[in-house]
Amino acid sequence: MNDIGVGLVIFNSVAGDIESNLDRMSKWVIKAGQEGADVVCFPEMNISGYSIVSPDALKPETIPGPVTNWLSAMARAEKIAILAGMAEKDSMGRVYASHVLAKPDGFLWVYRKLHIPPPEQGMFLQAEEVPLFSLNGVSCGIQLCYDTHFPELSTLMALNGVEVIFSPHASPRKTPEEKYASWMRHLPARAYDNSVFVMACNQTGENGQGLIFPGISLAIGPDGKVMKKDIGGKESLLVIHLKSKDLEFVRSNRMHYFLPNRRADIYDNIMKLDELVKSPSDGFVKRPQARRPNPEE
């Protein structure tokens, strides 16, 4: 891994107001470059805005298209890579919650959300691929909001060489302090268990359709500790300089770098795991049967 500067933007996005959202992005892209960031990351759906009313309300676009043309031009002009979110419509008219990487050299890359939470089901189609990208010699992956709640995804990325996971959110409700407490239940675990950096940011303010977002950004090191955070609740830029020595310090410690000792032979294949779960008389713990909760208990 090489050292790299990362800018995380807390951003207010109005649903469907693409032109205004793009226009207001400009100052943060410029500011991130001025503060030494090699890449600036915006929240999930920051260009389209976030909505669970209708995909049409977000004015989904194809990639490439006008939005990505703007991103590429901005990246080239400011000499900084940009990660930004939008509603993407493919050639068959299907809509995805997507995050785009635009590099200064014209390279364009897309991640489509893999895990669709219940409120978004019917809005967005779930993707089937886990693409990764390289940035200034750093191997990176993206997980959009709900994706971060599935530990296997982070492990899969780390096993494929990822050193930094970007986690752009469009997570409404709660105060910034409450959202921070919520993120601290799972994001440090994704970093610590896989020895990777995790970079997260959220939308803020009202989206024009009745949802209010708590502005927060958070950088977690490969040791699972918070490097830097902003829970001020307002639009802002947080710049973090990730150092290769910090990653190497964790991964060179045989007691803190867990992946090399992962027992893939046991649990990579679910069918093999099922075969190992036997009755108590065989010396294994029996898998509990699911049951409906009793409200009187």
Secondary structure, DSSP 8 states (H G I E B T S, - for coil): ---EEEEEEEB---TT-HHHHHHHHHHHHHHHHHTT-SEEE--TTTTT---SS-GGGG--B-SSSHHHHHHHHHHHHHT-EEEEEEEEE-TTS-EEEEEEEE-TTS-EEEEE-S---GGGBTTB--------EEETTEEEEE--GGGGG-HHHHHHHHHTT--EEEEE----SS-HHHHHHHHTTTHHHHHHHHT-EEEEE-B-EE-SSS-EE---EEEE-TTS-EEEEE-S-SSEEEEEEE-HHHHHHHHT-TTT--GGG--HHHHSSHHHHHHH---GGGTS----------TT-
